[in-house]
Amino acid sequence: MITRLFISAVCIICTAYASIWTETTQEDFADGIFERDIYASHLDSGTVEFAPRFDLNGDGYIDVFTADRYGPYVRIYWGDASGYSPSNVTMFPSSGGANCDAADLDGDGYPEFVVAHYFEKVSIYAGSAAGPNPQSSLDFPMVAYNRQGVFVADFDKDGYLDIATSQEFTPGNGAVLWGSASGYDINNRTDLPVYFGIHNIEVADFNQDTWLDILFIEYYGYDSSPIRIYWGSSNGFIPSNMSVIMGPGGNTGTSIADLDADGWLDVVSTGWYDPQSYIYWGDESGYSPSNMQILDPGYCYGGSSVADMNKDSYLDIIYHRGGYGVAYQKIYWGSASGYSNSNYVDACIPLETSGGLVADLNIDGHLDIFCNTRTPTTHSYVFYGPSFSTCNVLPAIQDHHGVFREIGNVYDRAYCEDYASSILDAYACTDWGTIEWCADTPTGSAVLFWVRSGSTAIPDTTWSDWCSVNNGDSIPDALNARYLQYKAGFTYDNPCYLPSLKEVSITYDGAAQINAVVSIKPETINLGSQGRFTALITLPTGYDHEDIDLSTIGCEGALAVLGSATPEFFIAEFNVQDLSGVMPASAVEFQVTGQLYDGTSFHGYDTVCVIGTDYYIDITCRPNPFSARTVISVTPISEAAISVKIYNIIGELVRTIDEIEYSETHAVAIWNGRDNSGRKVPAGVYLYKVEGEGINKTEKIVVLD
């Protein structure tokens, strides 16, 4: 179903309202805020749509994947009205399989099948109306065997889906294969250090900066192993922009969700050789061993899944167990008090699983559990809820992590994704008109809309609450303000039928706008100073600078404190300390806005370099305690250099870290637990000291055996 109102309505509305804000291209939608499962694609010039696909042949049923550990096949078992059967399968030759993902990579409407082959390559199998074709693939050979992860998402917001993989094309590195209009090329990638990348990559905007981040799991055998989070940005990924937390021994799986409903994603980590599971509770400062819970589900070769199994509005953790023989799957029940080793049930039958999926596979309203099964070595299983006492048995040979991607919103597993638009600036308090949109809503799906408004450029507590609106509604007069934002909610009953958004149109009573030429002086602004900066504002021919109202001039949260007019331009002065939301970077766009005395608005832009020592807002050391290595990170960083030194508890210098990596947003120093002579330091308490222009911070750090 396609909902489309505004094609004829706009002509009528334009007689009453002077301006229309329309979003319809990929670039229009790409500047919104959204999570990993939706993106702004190039479909029909621009569409907000879902990235992952769970129905690869378009018949309305979820399909599941198995991966023979040593070959000969990776398999897609096709769901249908009767469930899953050994005969309803497509087989893809493989010398050994691992994680599989599916997405419409080329925009032709048919999902491609992305497979991490355990020993040799990453393959993209071309989609078709009948499903992916085993005989048509694009292959990327790797240089190390036993690497297992893939995950599809649009990391750079260019409208082309990218592939994160722990497969190594350069020794010791995972990679991001960047999608483009011409497809994929092994040379169009970013390598990221990952030692022995195991299955179950996770992706989300962990730090809520609007850019997707990548979580890689490293495997160190029996030892506790690192989990690396590479932080995304407008510049993509760089090796130094990374944080580390430690997983249990034989680290082999993660799940991410907002388990405690505090608005931040939490990380569940499991181990093949360790019966413990670590839950890192996320917050605005990231992840820390000091904010972690340990559960004892047993060995979990297959990682975990998260879902609300008993429909009590608390997320439950399903542990896909196995590692030393067979075991029941365990469901740890979520509750108001969290998770406990005494609050769980056994489920399914004893198996050694390597992965799994929780979803309503037979569309009966109950969640089911699919188990990629290593032991028994000949089959995997679909167990049907709510009792999990009936199952389909599907041939597979030591099924090896075939399924990993969880269905539903990354925060709460609801069948809903939110898209929040950029902020519409009318340059003056305005009468908002109507909102209309065009959406594709297959059976059981919908696109719902809300709007909110305010008088500040960045939403804050002074903004209105979200107000629900229908397609073609007039925006309530109570929301009349300078700024407006819309939010679209993509809801669905069946993950095989996913909605999309193609166009949004908002009318408003826009005043006449003047495009001014702005020049900011000085060209480098120090946020740490108590001085001023100047904007030289030049209006187009025919306007008089004497007509500019000084009291209306603003620049990035700062209001002009002095001003004077000349024939060539208007000179407006601002206090540096009044700037709001400005961060240090080599190129920062400043917008200057204001009005003439007759109410006519003007605006203009200039780009300056921003430095400043007052904006070292976060210094972290993770993991802490540590045994092998730890990362000391300063965020954000100006162009000033810093020094990092390690002292023992009595103040003796132990190590000066000379190799500090700088990016536009971070400075990163890595300490490997050794002194200046290269010797491993004894376990105990140490101090790390970060110094620079205007910064001097010393904190404790603990080295473990």
C-alpha positions in Angstrom: 0.0 0.0 0.0 1.3 3.4 -0.9 0.1 6.4 1.0 0.3 9.6 -1.1 -1.6 12.8 -0.5 0.4 15.9 -1.3 0.8 15.7 -5.1 -2.5 17.5 -5.6 -2.8 19.1 -2.2 0.4 21.2 -2.4 -1.0 23.4 -5.2 -4.0 24.3 -2.9 -1.9 24.8 0.2 0.6 27.1 -1.6 -2.0 29.7 -2.0 -2.2 30.1 1.8 1.4 29.4 2.8 4.5 31.0 1.3 7.0 28.1 1.8 7.2 24.4 1.6 9.8 22.2 3.2 10.1 19.0 1.2 12.4 16.0 1.9 12.5 13.5 -1.0 16.1 12.9 -2.0 18.7 10.6 -0.4 20.6 13.7 0.8 17.4 15.1 2.3 16.8 12.1 4.4 20.5 11.2 5.2 20.8 14.0 7.8 18.2 12.6 10.1 18.7 10.5 13.2 18.1 6.8 13.0 19.5 3.4 14.2 21.2 0.5 12.4 18.2 -1.2 10.8 17.0 1.7 8.6 18.9 4.0 6.2 18.4 6.7 3.6 18.7 4.8 0.2 18.7 5.9 -3.4 15.5 4.1 -4.2 13.2 6.4 -6.2 15.8 9.2 -5.7 15.5 8.9 -1.9 13.8 6.5 0.5 14.0 5.7 4.2 13.9 1.9 4.2 15.0 -1.1 6.2 18.5 -2.5 5.6 18.3 -6.1 6.8 15.9 -8.5 5.1 14.6 -11.7 6.7 12.4 -13.0 3.8 14.8 -13.7 0.9 12.2 -15.0 -1.6 9.3 -12.6 -1.0 6.8 -15.2 0.2 6.0 -13.6 3.6 7.9 -16.1 5.8 11.2 -15.7 7.6 14.0 -17.8 6.2 16.8 -19.2 8.4 20.5 -20.0 7.6 22.8 -22.9 8.5 26.5 -23.1 7.9 28.4 -26.4 7.8 31.6 -25.8 9.7 33.8 -27.7 7.3 31.5 -27.7 4.4 30.2 -28.7 2.0 27.3 -26.1 2.2 25.8 -23.0 3.6 22.0 -23.4 3.4 18.9 -21.2 3.3 15.9 -23.0 4.7 12.8 -21.4 3.3 10.0 -20.7 5.7 6.4 -21.4 4.6 2.9 -22.0 6.0 4.0 -25.5 7.3 7.2 -24.3 8.9 10.6 -25.6 7.7 11.5 -28.9 6.0 14.7 -30.6 4.8 13.5 -30.5 1.2 12.7 -26.8 1.1 16.3 -25.5 0.9 18.8 -23.8 -1.3 22.5 -24.9 -0.8 25.5 -22.7 -1.5 28.8 -24.6 -1.9 31.3 -23.8 0.9 34.5 -25.2 2.4 33.2 -24.0 5.7 30.6 -21.4 6.7 30.0 -18.9 9.4 27.9 -15.7 9.8 25.3 -14.9 7.1 23.4 -11.6 6.5 20.9 -10.5 3.9 20.1 -7.1 2.4 19.2 -5.5 -0.9 22.7 -4.3 -1.7 22.1 -3.3 -5.3 18.7 -1.7 -4.9 16.9 -4.0 -7.4 14.3 -5.1 -4.8 15.8 -8.6 -4.3 17.9 -9.3 -1.2 21.5 -10.4 -1.6 22.9 -13.1 0.6 26.2 -12.2 2.3 28.3 -15.2 3.6 31.5 -15.3 5.6 33.1 -18.5 4.5 35.1 -19.8 7.4 38.3 -20.7 5.4 38.4 -18.6 2.2 36.3 -15.6 1.5 33.4 -13.3 1.9 30.7 -13.9 -0.8 27.8 -11.8 -2.0 25.2 -13.9 -3.7 23.0 -12.1 -6.1 19.3 -11.8 -5.2 16.4 -12.7 -7.5 12.7 -13.2 -7.4 13.3 -16.9 -6.4 16.0 -16.0 -3.8 19.8 -15.6 -3.9 21.5 -17.6 -6.7 24.3 -20.0 -5.6 25.9 -19.7 -9.0 26.2 -15.9 -9.1 28.5 -14.4 -6.5 31.0 -11.6 -5.9 33.9 -13.0 -3.8 36.5 -11.3 -1.7 39.3 -13.7 -0.8 40.8 -13.4 2.7 44.3 -14.0 4.0 43.6 -15.8 7.2 41.2 -18.7 8.0 38.7 -19.0 10.9 37.4 -15.4 10.8 33.7 -15.4 10.9 31.7 -12.2 11.1 29.7 -10.0 8.7 27.2 -7.2 9.3 25.4 -5.0 6.7 24.6 -1.3 7.4 25.1 2.1 5.9 27.9 3.4 8.0 28.7 6.6 6.0 25.1 7.6 5.2 25.8 7.8 1.5 22.8 5.6 0.6 24.8 2.5 -0.3 25.0 -0.4 2.2 28.4 -1.3 3.6 29.7 -4.6 4.9 31.6 -4.9 8.2 33.5 -8.1 8.4 36.1 -9.7 10.7 37.5 -11.6 7.7 41.1 -10.4 7.1 42.1 -8.9 3.8 45.2 -7.5 5.6 46.7 -9.7 8.3 45.5 -8.7 11.8 42.6 -6.5 10.6 38.9 -6.7 10.1 37.4 -4.4 7.5 34.6 -2.3 6.2 33.8 -2.9 2.6 32.3 0.4 1.4 29.2 0.2 -0.9 29.0 2.6 -3.9 27.0 3.2 -7.0 29.3 0.8 -8.8 29.0 -1.9 -6.1 31.9 -3.3 -4.1 35.7 -3.4 -4.6 38.3 -5.0 -2.4 40.3 -1.9 -2.7 37.5 0.3 -1.5 37.7 -0.7 2.2 38.9 0.5 5.6 41.0 -2.0 7.6 40.6 -1.9 11.3 42.9 -3.8 13.7 41.1 -6.9 15.0 43.0 -9.9 16.3 41.3 -13.2 15.4 37.8 -11.7 14.8 35.2 -14.2 15.8 31.5 -14.4 14.8 28.7 -12.0 15.9 29.7 -8.5 15.0 27.3 -6.0 16.5 26.5 -2.5 15.1 24.7 0.4 16.7 25.1 4.1 17.6 26.4 3.2 21.0 27.4 6.8 22.0 24.4 8.4 20.4 26.3 10.8 18.2 24.2 9.9 15.1 27.0 7.7 13.6 26.9 3.9 13.7 29.7 2.2 15.6 31.1 -1.4 15.1 31.7 -3.9 17.9 34.2 -6.7 17.0 34.9 -9.7 19.2 38.4 -11.0 19.5 39.2 -14.6 20.4 42.2 -15.4 22.6 41.4 -19.1 23.3 40.9 -19.8 27.0 41.9 -16.3 28.1 39.6 -13.3 28.6 39.4 -11.6 25.2 38.9 -8.0 24.1 35.8 -6.5 22.6 36.7 -3.6 20.4 34.2 -0.8 19.7 35.3 1.3 16.7 33.5 4.7 16.9 31.9 5.9 13.7 32.1 9.5 12.6 31.5 11.7 9.5 35.1 10.7 8.5 34.3 6.9 8.7 36.5 4.8 11.0 40.1 5.1 12.0 42.1 2.6 14.1 42.8 5.0 16.9 39.2 6.0 17.5 38.4 2.8 19.4 37.5 1.6 22.9 38.1 -1.8 24.5 36.2 -3.8 27.1 37.0 -7.4 28.0 34.9 -10.4 27.5 35.0 -13.8 29.2 37.3 -16.6 28.3 36.8 -18.0 24.8 34.8 -14.9 23.9 32.3 -16.0 21.2 29.2 -13.9 21.2 27.4 -10.7 22.1 24.0 -9.2 22.1 23.1 -5.6 22.5 19.9 -4.1 23.9 18.7 -1.5 26.4 18.2 -4.2 29.1 17.6 -1.8 32.0 15.5 0.7 29.9 17.7 3.7 30.8 18.1 4.9 27.2 21.6 3.4 26.7 22.6 0.2 25.0 24.0 -2.6 27.1 26.3 -5.4 26.0 25.9 -9.1 26.8 29.1 -11.1 26.3 29.5 -14.8 26.5 32.4 -17.3 26.4 33.1 -20.7 24.9 35.6 -21.6 27.6 34.1 -19.6 30.5 30.7 -20.4 32.1 30.2 -16.7 33.0 28.4 -14.0 31.0 29.3 -10.3 31.3 26.7 -7.6 31.1 28.2 -4.2 30.6 25.7 -1.5 31.5 25.9 1.4 29.1 25.7 5.0 30.0 26.8 8.4 28.7 30.4 7.6 29.7 30.5 4.3 27.7 31.3 0.9 29.2 33.4 0.0 32.2 34.3 -3.1 34.3 33.1 -1.0 37.3 29.6 -1.0 35.8 29.2 -4.7 34.9 27.1 -7.6 36.1 28.2 -11.3 35.9 25.8 -14.1 35.4 26.5 -17.9 35.3 24.6 -19.4 32.4 27.3 -22.0 31.6 29.4 -22.3 28.5 27.8 -20.5 25.6 29.5 -21.3 22.3 26.5 -19.8 20.5 26.3 -16.5 22.2 22.9 -15.1 23.2 19.7 -13.5 22.0 17.5 -10.9 23.6 13.7 -10.8 23.4 10.6 -10.3 25.7 9.8 -14.0 25.7 7.0 -13.9 28.3 5.5 -10.6 27.2 5.9 -8.9 30.6 7.6 -5.8 29.1 11.0 -6.8 30.4 13.7 -8.1 28.0 14.9 -11.6 28.6 18.3 -13.1 27.7 18.3 -16.4 25.8 21.7 -18.1 26.1 22.6 -20.4 23.3 24.6 -22.9 25.3 27.2 -25.5 24.6 31.0 -25.7 24.6 31.7 -28.8 26.6 29.0 -31.2 25.6 25.3 -30.6 25.2 23.1 -28.4 27.4 19.6 -26.9 27.6 19.2 -23.4 26.3 18.7 -21.0 29.2 16.2 -18.1 29.4 17.1 -15.5 32.0 14.0 -13.6 32.9 14.2 -9.8 33.0 12.4 -8.0 35.8 12.2 -4.7 37.6 15.2 -5.8 39.6 17.3 -6.9 36.7 18.7 -10.4 36.2 19.6 -13.1 38.7 21.2 -16.6 38.6 18.1 -17.9 40.4 15.6 -16.5 37.9 15.8 -18.6 34.7 14.3 -21.7 33.0 15.8 -24.4 30.8 14.3 -24.6 27.3 14.3 -26.8 24.2 16.4 -30.0 24.4 20.1 -30.6 25.3 22.2 -29.3 22.4 25.6 -27.8 21.7 24.6 -24.6 19.8 26.7 -22.2 17.9 24.2 -19.5 17.4 20.5 -18.9 17.1 17.5 -16.6 16.4 14.5 -15.7 18.4 11.4 -14.7 16.3 7.8 -15.6 15.6 8.8 -17.9 12.8 5.4 -19.5 12.2 3.4 -16.2 12.8 1.2 -17.5 15.6 1.9 -14.8 18.1 4.5 -16.7 20.1 8.3 -16.4 19.9 10.2 -19.4 18.6 13.9 -20.4 18.9 16.0 -21.5 16.0 19.3 -23.2 17.1 22.4 -23.4 14.9 23.5 -26.8 16.3 27.1 -28.1 16.5 26.1 -31.2 18.5 24.3 -33.4 17.3 26.6 -32.9 14.3 23.9 -33.6 11.7 21.0 -31.3 12.3 19.8 -27.9 13.5 16.5 -27.2 15.1 13.5 -24.8 15.1 11.6 -25.0 18.4 8.1 -23.5 18.5 6.9 -21.4 21.4 5.5 -21.0 23.9 6.4 -24.5 25.1 9.3 -25.3 22.8 8.3 -28.9 22.9 7.7 -29.3 19.1 10.4 -28.7 16.5 11.5 -28.9 12.9 14.8 -30.8 12.3 16.9 -29.4 9.5 20.1 -31.2 8.1 23.3 -29.3 8.8 26.8 -30.6 9.5 28.2 -29.0 12.7 26.2 -25.8 12.0 28.6 -23.0 12.6 27.1 -19.6 13.6 24.9 -19.3 10.5 22.4 -16.9 12.1 23.3 -14.1 14.3 21.3 -11.0 13.4 18.4 -10.3 15.9 15.1 -9.0 14.6 13.5 -5.9 16.0 14.6 -2.5 17.4 18.1 -2.7 18.8 16.9 -1.1 22.0 13.8 -3.1 23.0 13.2 -5.6 20.1 9.9 -3.9 19.3 8.8 -4.2 15.7 9.2 -0.4 15.3 12.0 1.9 14.1 12.1 5.7 14.6 13.4 8.2 12.2 13.9 11.8 13.4 14.4 14.5 10.8 16.9 17.4 10.8 15.6 20.7 12.3 13.6 22.9 10.0 14.5 26.6 10.6 11.9 29.1 9.4 14.2 32.0 10.6 11.3 33.5 12.6 8.4 32.4 14.6 6.0 31.0 12.0 2.6 29.6 11.4 3.1 26.0 10.5 0.7 24.7 7.9 0.2 21.1 7.0 2.3 17.9 6.9 1.9 15.3 4.3 3.9 12.2 3.3 4.2 9.4 0.8 4.9 6.0 2.3 4.9 2.4 1.2 3.1 0.3 3.8 2.7 -3.4 3.1 0.3 -5.6 4.9 0.4 -5.1 8.7 2.8 -2.2 8.5 2.4 1.6 9.0 4.4 4.8 9.0 3.2 7.0 11.9 4.2 10.7 12.4 4.8 13.2 15.2 6.0 16.8 15.2 7.4 19.1 17.8 8.7 22.7 17.8 10.7 25.2 19.8 12.5 28.5 19.8 16.1 27.0 20.1 18.1 25.5 17.3 18.8 22.4 19.3 15.8 20.7 21.0 15.9 21.2 24.7 13.4 21.3 27.6 11.7 24.4 26.2 10.5 22.5 23.1 7.0 21.1 22.9 6.2 17.4 23.4 5.9 15.3 20.4 2.4 15.7 18.9 0.8 12.9 16.8 -0.4 14.0 13.3 -2.2 12.2 10.5 -1.3 12.5 6.8 -2.6 15.8 5.6 -3.3 17.3 9.0 -2.8 20.9 9.9 0.0 21.3 12.5 -1.7 22.7 15.7 -1.3 26.4 16.2 0.1 25.6 19.7 3.3 24.5 17.9 3.9 27.8 16.1 7.6 28.5 16.6 10.7 29.2 14.7 12.0 25.5 14.6 10.2 22.3 13.8 11.1 18.6 13.7 9.2 15.5 12.6 9.5 11.9 13.7 8.4 8.9 11.7 7.7 5.6 13.3 8.0 2.5 11.0 5.9 -0.2 12.5 5.3 -3.8 11.3 3.6 -7.0 12.4 5.7 -9.3 10.3 9.4 -8.7 9.5 8.8 -9.9 6.0 6.6 -6.9 5.2 8.5 -3.7 6.0 7.3 -0.1 5.4 9.3 2.7 3.8 9.1 6.5 3.5 9.6 8.3 0.2 8.6 11.9 0.7 7.6 14.4 3.4 6.2 17.9 2.8 5.5 20.6 5.4 4.1 24.0 4.5 4.6 27.1 6.6 4.2 30.9 6.5 7.8 31.6 5.7 8.9 35.2 5.8 11.1 36.5 3.0 14.7 35.3 3.4 17.9 37.2 2.6 21.0 35.3 1.8 23.9 37.3 3.4 27.6 36.9 2.9 29.3 36.3 6.2 33.0 36.6 7.1 34.0 35.5 10.6 37.1 37.0 12.2 39.5 35.8 13.5 39.7 32.7 11.2 40.8 30.6 14.2 38.6 30.8 17.4 39.9 29.6 20.7 37.1 28.3 22.9 39.3 28.6 25.9 39.6 32.4 25.5 37.5 35.0 27.2 37.6 37.3 24.1 35.3 38.1 21.2 34.9 37.3 17.6 33.4 39.3 14.8 31.0 38.6 12.0 31.1 40.9 9.0 27.6 40.7 7.4 27.1 41.8 3.8 23.5 42.1 2.5 22.6 41.8 -1.2 22.4 45.0 -3.3 19.3 47.0 -2.5 19.4 46.4 1.2 20.7 48.9 3.8 23.0 47.6 6.6 21.5 50.4 8.8 18.3 48.4 8.7 19.7 45.4 10.6 18.3 45.0 14.1 21.3 44.2 16.4 19.2 42.6 19.0 18.2 39.8 16.6 21.7 38.7 15.5 22.9 35.3 16.6 25.7 32.9 15.9 25.7 29.3 17.1 23.9 30.1 20.4 25.7 33.4 21.0 23.9 36.8 20.7 25.6 39.8 19.4 26.8 42.2 22.1 28.0 45.1 19.9 27.3 46.1 16.4 27.6 48.9 13.9 26.8 49.5 10.2 29.0 50.6 7.4 28.2 51.0 3.7 30.1 47.7 3.0 28.8 45.5 5.8 27.4 45.3 9.3 29.9 44.5 12.1 28.6 42.2 14.8 30.7 41.2 17.8 30.1 38.1 20.0 31.6 36.7 23.2 33.4 33.4 22.5 32.2 32.1 25.9 28.5 32.5 24.7 28.9 29.9 21.9 26.8 26.8 22.5 27.4 23.3 21.1 30.6 24.2 19.2 33.4 21.6 19.3 37.0 21.9 18.2 37.8 20.9 14.6 39.8 22.2 11.7 36.7 23.3 9.8 33.5 24.3 11.6 30.6 26.0 9.9 29.1 29.0 11.7 25.7 30.2 10.8 24.8 33.9 11.5 21.1 34.8 11.6 19.1 38.0 12.2 16.4 40.3 11.1 15.9 43.7 9.6 13.7 46.1 11.5 10.8 45.3 9.2 11.0 41.6 10.2 12.7 40.3 7.1 15.1 37.5 8.1 18.6 37.0 6.8 21.2 34.2 7.3 24.7 33.4 6.1 27.6 31.0 6.7 31.3 31.0 7.1 33.8 28.2 8.0 36.5 28.7 10.7 39.0 26.6 12.6 38.0 26.0 16.3 40.5 25.1 19.0 40.3 25.3 22.7 41.4 23.7 25.9 38.1 24.0 27.8 36.6 21.3 25.7 38.6 18.3 26.8 35.3 16.9 28.0 36.2 13.2 28.5 39.4 11.3 29.5 38.9 7.6 29.8 41.0 4.5 30.4 39.5 1.3 29.3 39.7 -1.5 30.3 40.6 -0.7 33.9 41.7 -3.0 35.5 43.5 -4.7 32.6 46.0 -7.4 32.0 47.3 -7.1 28.4 46.7 -3.5 27.3 44.5 -0.5 27.9 43.5 2.5 25.9 43.7 6.0 27.3 41.5 8.3 25.3 40.9 12.1 25.3 37.7 13.3 23.7 37.3 15.7 22.0 40.8 16.9 21.2 42.1 20.2 20.0 45.2 20.7 17.9 47.3 21.0 21.0 49.5 18.0 21.8 49.2 16.0 25.0 51.5 13.8 27.0 50.7 10.6 28.8 52.9 9.2 31.5 52.6 6.2 33.9 53.8 6.3 37.5 53.9 3.8 40.3 52.0 4.4 43.5 55.0 6.2 45.1 55.3 8.6 42.2 58.2 7.1 40.3 58.0 7.4 36.5 57.4 3.9 34.9 56.5 4.7 31.3 56.3 7.6 29.0 53.9 6.8 26.1 55.5 8.5 23.1 53.2 7.1 20.4 49.9 9.0 20.6 47.5 8.8 17.7 45.5 11.9 16.9 42.3 12.3 14.9 39.9 15.2 14.5 37.9 14.0 17.6 40.2 11.8 19.7 43.7 11.4 21.0 44.5 7.8 21.9 47.5 6.4 23.9 47.8 2.6 24.3 49.7 1.1 27.3 50.8 -2.5 27.1 51.6 -2.8 30.8 55.4 -2.5 30.2 57.9 0.0 31.5 60.3 2.2 29.6 62.7 -0.8 29.4 60.1 -3.1 27.9 59.6 -5.2 31.0 56.2 -6.3 32.2 55.3 -4.3 35.3 54.1 -6.2 38.4 50.4 -6.3 39.1 49.1 -3.5 41.3 47.9 0.1 41.3 49.5 2.7 39.1 48.8 6.3 38.1 48.3 7.7 34.6 48.8 11.4 34.0 47.6 13.3 31.0 49.0 16.8 30.5 48.6 19.4 27.8 47.8 23.1 27.3 45.3 23.8 30.1 44.9 20.1 31.1 46.5 18.2 34.0 44.7 15.0 35.1 45.9 12.1 37.1 43.9 8.9 37.7 44.4 5.4 39.1 44.9 2.4 36.9 45.0 -1.3 38.0 47.3 -3.9 36.3 46.2 -7.5 36.8 48.4 -10.6 36.6 
